[in-house]
Amino acid sequence: MSGSNPDRASSPTSSRSVTKTVNGSHQFVIRGYRLAKGMGVGKHIESDNFSVGGYQWAIFFFPDGKNPEDNSAYVSVFIALASEGSEVRALFELSLVDQSGKGNHKVHSHFERTLDTGPYTLKYKGSMWGYKRFIRRTQLETSDFLKDDCLIINCTVGVVVSEVQCPQLHSVRVPDSELGSHFGVFLDSMEGSDVTFDIAGEKFQAHKLVLAARSPFFKSKFFNELDANNTEVTINDLEPKVFKALLQFMYRDSLPEDVEPVTTLTFEFLTLPEIYETLVVKLLEAAEKYGMNRLRLLCEAHICKGVSVKSVAKILALAGRYKATELKSACLLFTAENLAAVLETDAYKEMKDECLTLQSELLKAVAGYEEGSNSSGEAKSQSVWAQLSDGGGDISSRHVRQRTT
């Protein structure tokens, strides 16, 4: 019987440690700089949270500086860890954008000093890296960094991660799902289509099985009703472009390219009737009618990108009209965070008389927001009700949480 040979050398093994940074960037646009001045030393305007390397981060801008000893001579800019973390090591870069187009940005970079100081360690939520004396206010206010009372701050975070890599002899790569693209081929070619839709005289071919799988309305129509064998269907309450977009979603499971791009400025200059005429809102209405919850949420998320102080009242009215509950919740929370500024807008003043339930919903949202912020209860609620009743308030007494475009 043969046995193992103790003198036989085993095959050599290897591994390697790789330390690198996972990088991500965020742009923070600050509008109304001159109104932010005077908010007080140590008080800041905060960006939305952004994710890099599995952690949440935020940019803090101090218009009057962070250091009392500087007597508001400088503005301060910091990057803060906004999520729980233990010993997060990272590199940082902060840039104040030159808006003249000359490219003379003011850059403070930790990346360039890596060999001298190594990564910076943040030990707990709220830890910050940045500059108390980022730039003198007098220099800032006479420079190309400030244009139309607007500042732009770019931030890059590089989270340091280490991993041990071992040789992997065999692996199988699984590609991303191609279901949407495969069904999209049938939408483009209409091979095997078995139903034709007449939408305001325009013809669209489709497959009953696909539509039934995507919408309970069409499932009932094609499989449960007496006219299930019909091969022609007329729909009178949809425009051709809306039905075309609806088909694009049902086959490809994504918002069609025809849907308008949305930023925080999109709805500020549109009237409410004009907003109702946008394709994304018409799709939201169709999603409600045809029981397509995923499409409804996609539309709500897309519209939510347009929430701003000037537009939130209009979007609240839209959300109420089309039963867009997630969109309404987001709008109510945004309004609670920016109450005084929202109450001063023309959109709110117009909406409050037309939407009878708006004030009570806002009052509940603000009360919940302030309770969560450890504010006093009854007295503050009475103050909020007074502001809602007369449509005004002292804007300077509240912090406006900026949203970026």
N, C-alpha and C positions, 0 to 999 in steps of 0.2 A: 504494500500500500504506500503510495507516494504521499509525502507531506510537504508542508511549506518549507521553503528554503530561507533560513534566518539570515543568510548572507546576502540575499537578493535585495537590492536597494529599491525603495518605493519611488513612484513617480514624483518629481518635484512639483510643488504647488506654489501659487503666487497670489498676491492680492495687492491692491494699492489704495491709498487714501487720497481722496481728491477734495480739496477745499476751494470753494468758489462762491460767487455772489449770485443771488437770484434778484435781478433788477426789475424795477417798475417805475413808471413816471406818472405824475399828476399835474395838471395845470389848474391854478386857482385864479379866477378872474374876480377882481374886487372893484365894483362900481360904486360911485358915491363916496370917494375917498374923503372929500372935504366935510361931508356930513359925519363921517366916522371920527374925524379929529375931535378931540375934547372928551372922548368917552372915559378917559382917565388912565393914569399910569398903571400898568399891570393888567389892564382889560384888553381883550383880544376879540378879533373876528376869526371864526373857525371855518375851515373848508369842510366839505363832506368827507367822510371817511373813505379811504381807498385801500385796496389790499395789495400787499407785496410780500412774497415769501411765506404766505400763510398767516400773516399778521395784519391788523388794521392800523392805519396811520392817518394823521391829519396835519394840516398846515395851520399854524397859529400866527396871525398878523396883529401886532400891537401898534396901532397908529400913534399912540403917545409914549411908546417905549415900554420896556419891562422893568427897567432899573430906575427907581425913584431918584437916585443921585444924578441922573442925566437931565432932569428937569424937562423931559419931553423933547430934548434936542435931537434925538434919534428915533427912528422906527425900528422895531425889533421883529425878527422873523425866526420861527422855530418849527421843527418837525417833531411831532409828539407820537409816542406809541399809544394807540387808542384801544388796544385789546390786551387781555391778560397774557403775560409772557414772563419767562424767567431767563435772565441773562441772554437777551437778544442782542447779538452783535451785528452791526451794520455800518455801511458807509453811506454818506449823504452828500447831496449837492442841491443848493438853492440858487436860483437865477432870477433876477429882476429883468424883465424883457424890455429891450430898447424898442419902442413902438414907432421909431422913425424909419425903420427898415434898414438901418445902417449896420445892424448886428453888433452894436457895442453894448452887449448885455453885461450886467453886473453879476458876476458869478462867484459864489463861495463854495468851493468843492473840497470835500473830505477825500474823494477818490484819489486826488493828486498827491496826498500826503500819507498814503498807505504805508510806505516803507518807514516813514519817520515815526508815526504814532500808532499805526495799526487801526483796526476797526474800533468804533465807539460802542460801548456796552450800555444798553438800557435795561434796568433791573426790574422795572415794574410799570404798570399802566400809568400813563401820565408823564413818564420820563421824556425829556426833550433834548434835542440837539439843535443848536442854531446860534444866532448872533444877537446880543442885546443892542449892539451898535451896528446894525446892518447897513444903514446909510443915514446921513444927516437929513433931517426933514427939509431944511432950507435947500439942500442940494437936490433932493427928490422933487420938490415942488417947482423947480425951475429947469427940470431935465426932460428928456424924451421918454423917460420911464413912465411919466404921468401924461396921459392923453385923454381928453374929454372926461376928466375926473375919474379915470379908470387906470388900475394897475393890473399887471399880469405877472404872476409868480409861477415859475416852473420848478418842479421838485423831482429829484431822482433819489430813490432809496435802493440800496443794494444789501440785501440780507445775507449774511455769511452762513453757509451751510457746509457741512462735511459729510462725506459718505465713503464707505469702504466698498470698492468695486472688486468683484471676483469674476474670473473668466466664465462666461456662460456658453457652454458648448453648443446648445441647441435652443432655439426659441421659435415661436410661431407668432407672427404679427397678424393681428385681427384688424382689418380696415374698419373705418367708420361705417355706420349704417348707410346703405344705398337705397333704402326703401323709397324715400321721397323722390330720388332721381329716377328710379325705375318706373314708379307710377307716373312721374312727370313725362316720360316718353309716351305713355298711352294718352296723356292729355294732349300732347303736341300732335300725335299722329291720328288719334281717335280710332285706332284699329280695334275692332270688336265692339264699338259703341252700340248701345241698344236703346238709347232714348235721345230725343231731340227736344231742346227747350226753345220756346219762342219768347224772347224778352224784348218787348217794344219793337217787334218786327225783325229783330236780329236773331239768327239761329246759332245754337250752341249744342254740340253733341257731347254725350257723356256716357258713363257706364253705371247702370243702376246699382250694381253691387258695391262699387266704390262709394257712391253717394250715401247708400244705406248704411255702410259701415261708419261713415263720418258724421251722420246726422240722424237723430231719432225721427225728425220730421220726414225725411226722405225714406227712411226705413218703413215707417207706417204707410207712406204713400205708395211705395212700390211693392210691398209684401202683404199688407193687411187690408187695404181698401178694395172696393169692388172694381175700381178702374186700374188695378195693378198691372193689367196687361197692356195698357196704353203705351205707345211708343212716342207720343208727342205730348208735351206738357207746356202750358202757357202760364207764365207768372207775370202778373200785372203791376206788382208793387216794388219791383226792383229795376234799376237802370242797368243797361247792358254792361257798363264798366264795373258796376258793383258785382254783378253775377259772375263776370269773368274773373274778378279778384277772388270771389268766393270759391270758384272752381280751382284756382291756383292753390289756395290753401288746402282744399280737400284732397288734392292729389299730392302736393309737395310738403304739406305740414309746416308752412312758414308764411309770413306775411309777403305778399307779392311786391315786386320792385316798384310797382306803380304807386304804392302808398307813400305819401309825402314824408320827407325827413322832418323830424321835429327837434327844435331846440327851445330854450327858455324864452326866446323872442317870437316864436312862431305864432302864438295865439294872442300876443299883446296887442297887435295891430289889426286883428280881425274882430268883427262884431260876432255876437253869438249866432245869428242866422248864417253868417259866412262859415263859422266853425262847423255848424251842422251839415254844411254842404261838402266838407272835406271827405275824401275817400275813406280814411281810417274811421271816421265817425259813422259813416254809412255802413261800413263793415261791422262795426260794433252793434249797430241796430240789427243787421242781418244775423249776426251771431246769436243774439237774444231770441230772435224769431225762430231760428232753425235749431236751437238747442246745442250750439257748438261752444262748449265752455272754454276749451283751449283757445279758440280764436278770440273769444271775448276777452280773456286775460291778456293775450298778446296785444290786442287793441288798447286795453286799459294801460298796459305797461308802456306802450308807444306814446299814448297821449300824455301820460304822466311825465314824460321828458320835457313837456312844455309848461310845467307848473312854475310860476313865478309870482312875485307879489302882485303884479298888474293883471295877471291872467287867472289866478286861482279861483276867483269868484265865478268867472265864466265856466271854468272847468267843473266846479262844484255843481253848477246848474245843469251842465251836460251830464254829469255822473248821476244826478237825481233823475233826470229824464229817461235815461237808458238803463237804470238799475245797475250801474257799474259800482258795486259795493267796495271793491278793493281800491278803485280810483278815488271814490269818495273818502275813504278812510285816510288815504295818503294826503288828500287836499285838506281835510279837517286838521290833521296833525301839522301840516305846513302852516296853515292859518293860525293855529294855536301858538306856534313858535314865532310868528311874525304878525301878531294880531294888530297892533296899532298901525303899522304900515299898510296892512291890507284894508283896514277900515277907512283909510284916506283915499283909496283908489276910486276912480269913477265907476269901474266895473262892479265893485261891491255896492256902491250907493244905488246903482241901477237894479242890481239883483235882489237887494234886501226887501224891496217892496213887491217884487214879482214872485219871489220864492218864500212863502209864508213860513215854511218849516226851517229855513236857513238859520235864523237867529237862534232857535232853540238847539239845533244840532251843533252850532258853533259854541254855544254856552257850555254844553256837555263836554265837547272836545277840549275847550280851554280849561274847564274845571278839572278834567282828568289829567291834562298836561301839567297844570300847576300843582296838582296834588302829587304827581310823580316827581316834580321838581322841588318837593318839600316846601311849597308855599303855604301861606295861611289859607284856611278854607273859606268860611262864610263871608268875611269882610272882602276878600279878594274877588269872590264870585259876584258880590254886589257891585264892585267896581267894574268888573267885566261887563255885567249887564248894563251898567250906565253907558259904557263905551258902545256897546252894541245898539243901545236904544237911540243914541244921538248920532251914531255913525262916525264918531270922532274919537279923539284921545290924544294924549301927549306922546308923540312919536319918540321924542328924545328919551322917554323913560323906559323904552324897551329896546332890546338887542335884536337886530335883524339878522337872521341866519341866512347868509348868501348862498345861492345856488349857482353853479357854474354853467356856462353854455356848453 
